[in-house]
Amino acid sequence: MTDMTTNADEATRLRNEMIDELRNQGDITSPEVEAVMRKVPRDRFTPPGLALAEVYDPWSAVITKTSAHGVQTSSVSAPQVQGFMLEQAKIKPGMNVLEIGSGGLNAAYLAELVGPEGSVTTVDIDPEVTERAERLLLENGYDRVRVVTADAAEPVPGLGVADVILVTVGAWDIPPAWTHQLNPQGRLVVPLRTRGLTRSVAFVLDGDHLESESAKVCGFVPMQGATEHHEQLLLVAGTEEIGLRFDDGVPIKPSQLDDAVTTPRIETWTGVTIGRREPLATLQMHLAITVPGFCIMSVDAEKDSGIVAPTKLGFSLAAVSDDSFAYLVHRPSGDTDVEYGVHALGRHAQQLADNLTESLRDWAAHRRGGPVPVIRAYPASTPDDQIVGDRVIDKVHSRISLSWPAV
Ligand SMILES: C[S@@+](CC[C@H](N)C(=O)[O-])C[C@H]1O[C@@H](n2cnc3c(N)ncnc32)[C@H](O)[C@@H]1O
């Protein structure tokens, strides 16, 4: 046996193990998606020289491009994410599919799913990415995939009406081109960021708006081009120690928090205990819906002076209100659980801590273990009284609403 056949055998073994794991976890659920992910060799679409164990790690993306500033701009997405997004897209033979964000591998899966009667177009803004994707697709026999270099926030020339638009790059907004190019019975699957939280949302059209069918936690490199969007960072008291990150506008004047760091820190425990492995997706969404000044706090480890004491320096669910800010913490409770608490600073710290505590308890009583919120996307011109939702977030091209389904 040659080294090449041994390697190919090892790749097949690892690929099958990976698919078994993703099936067990419920990320792959249909025989169609399972078959194409078993068939197409992921290792032929990742950079040469990478260890097969890394290529076939179910949970990890393989980064293929990083900008001069160290920002990751392109990758072959993680198998888990590719698997559940293909499931969300519900692709059938003969469909016309648009993939936004190219890499080669996912377009090969799409080509297998639509079959000889269908068509796949993949679009990327970066010519280096499309050159690589086109070469890999040709080398592996997927010469019917059309590869286009363009900003996919604009209509894609020659696409016609797409049955599925599968966005594989993190989007903050939904440009009109996506709904205009979509078959009215079609599906738009997009990793959408609202209030700093990214969910892969499968949308279907419902009259004048899009309505979610499913939503899964994920992370993606961000959109570049016309719809590029940067979160805003509020540095508390002007120092670079404590940063509050807002994705959809800062609701207070930054100077309002200048005195907050001089007041004593209030620390309360809520009595809400959560298993260490319990999914927190609905808790995050619950706070994003119910807490007006919701944001994410991060603390610079090198400048940390102890003003705040988060459980994790880089990421805490947090909120601001007038001259105060607060963040969630947790501490061990028994062998398997943690208890959630709130730290708050500022003149109205107690009130803000009480609000967050109430929201946490409300989640534990009504939302825990239940369905994910419904996400709707309306055109930007839609008046308030025509929007269904518990919280509305205004983007440039769309108004996104979040609401809990009736229980
Ligand atoms: C995660 S990668 C795509 C992964 C790929 N689908 C795969 O096979 O795994 C995201 C890609 O989106 C591209 N991208 C970013 N902004 C874009 C835009 N406005 N239009 C088209 N592509 C864009 C990036 O250049 C990057 O290559």
The ligand as an SDF file (V2000), in Angstrom:
LIG
                    3D

 27 29  0  0  0  0  0  0  0  0999 V2000
  -16.8250   31.3690    6.1930 C   0  0  0  0  0  0  0  0  0  0  0  0
  -16.2880   31.8150    4.5890 S   0  0  0  0  0  0  0  0  0  0  0  0
  -17.2800   30.8140    3.5300 C   0  0  0  0  0  0  0  0  0  0  0  0
  -17.1510   29.3370    3.7900 C   0  0  0  0  0  0  0  0  0  0  0  0
  -17.5490   28.4500    2.6440 C   0  0  0  0  0  0  0  0  0  0  0  0
  -18.9360   28.6020    2.2470 N   0  0  0  0  0  0  0  0  0  0  0  0
  -17.2270   26.9870    2.8770 C   0  0  0  0  0  0  0  0  0  0  0  0
  -17.2650   26.2410    1.8930 O   0  0  0  0  0  0  0  0  0  0  0  0
  -16.9590   26.5570    4.0100 O   0  0  0  0  0  0  0  0  0  0  0  0
  -17.0180   33.4260    4.4110 C   0  0  0  0  0  0  0  0  0  0  0  0
  -16.6770   34.1100    3.1000 C   0  0  0  0  0  0  0  0  0  0  0  0
  -17.5600   35.2040    2.9110 O   0  0  0  0  0  0  0  0  0  0  0  0
  -16.8860   36.1470    2.1090 C   0  0  0  0  0  0  0  0  0  0  0  0
  -17.5940   37.4500    2.1310 N   0  0  0  0  0  0  0  0  0  0  0  0
  -17.5060   38.4370    3.0770 C   0  0  0  0  0  0  0  0  0  0  0  0
  -18.2860   39.4800    2.7400 N   0  0  0  0  0  0  0  0  0  0  0  0
  -18.8760   39.1640    1.5540 C   0  0  0  0  0  0  0  0  0  0  0  0
  -19.7850   39.8400    0.6740 C   0  0  0  0  0  0  0  0  0  0  0  0
  -20.2440   41.0620    0.9720 N   0  0  0  0  0  0  0  0  0  0  0  0
  -20.1700   39.2140   -0.4630 N   0  0  0  0  0  0  0  0  0  0  0  0
  -19.6950   37.9750   -0.7810 C   0  0  0  0  0  0  0  0  0  0  0  0
  -18.8340   37.2970    0.0060 N   0  0  0  0  0  0  0  0  0  0  0  0
  -18.4300   37.8680    1.1540 C   0  0  0  0  0  0  0  0  0  0  0  0
  -15.4800   36.1570    2.6620 C   0  0  0  0  0  0  0  0  0  0  0  0
  -14.5610   36.6660    1.7140 O   0  0  0  0  0  0  0  0  0  0  0  0
  -15.2700   34.6760    3.0180 C   0  0  0  0  0  0  0  0  0  0  0  0
  -14.5330   34.0240    2.0130 O   0  0  0  0  0  0  0  0  0  0  0  0
  1  2  1  0
  2  3  1  0
  2 10  1  0
  3  4  1  0
  4  5  1  0
  5  6  1  0
  5  7  1  0
  7  8  2  0
  7  9  1  0
 10 11  1  0
 11 12  1  0
 11 26  1  0
 12 13  1  0
 13 14  1  0
 13 24  1  0
 14 15  1  0
 14 23  1  0
 15 16  2  0
 16 17  1  0
 17 18  1  0
 17 23  2  0
 18 19  1  0
 18 20  2  0
 20 21  1  0
 21 22  2  0
 22 23  1  0
 24 25  1  0
 24 26  1  0
 26 27  1  0
M  CHG  2   2   1   9  -1
M  END
$$$$
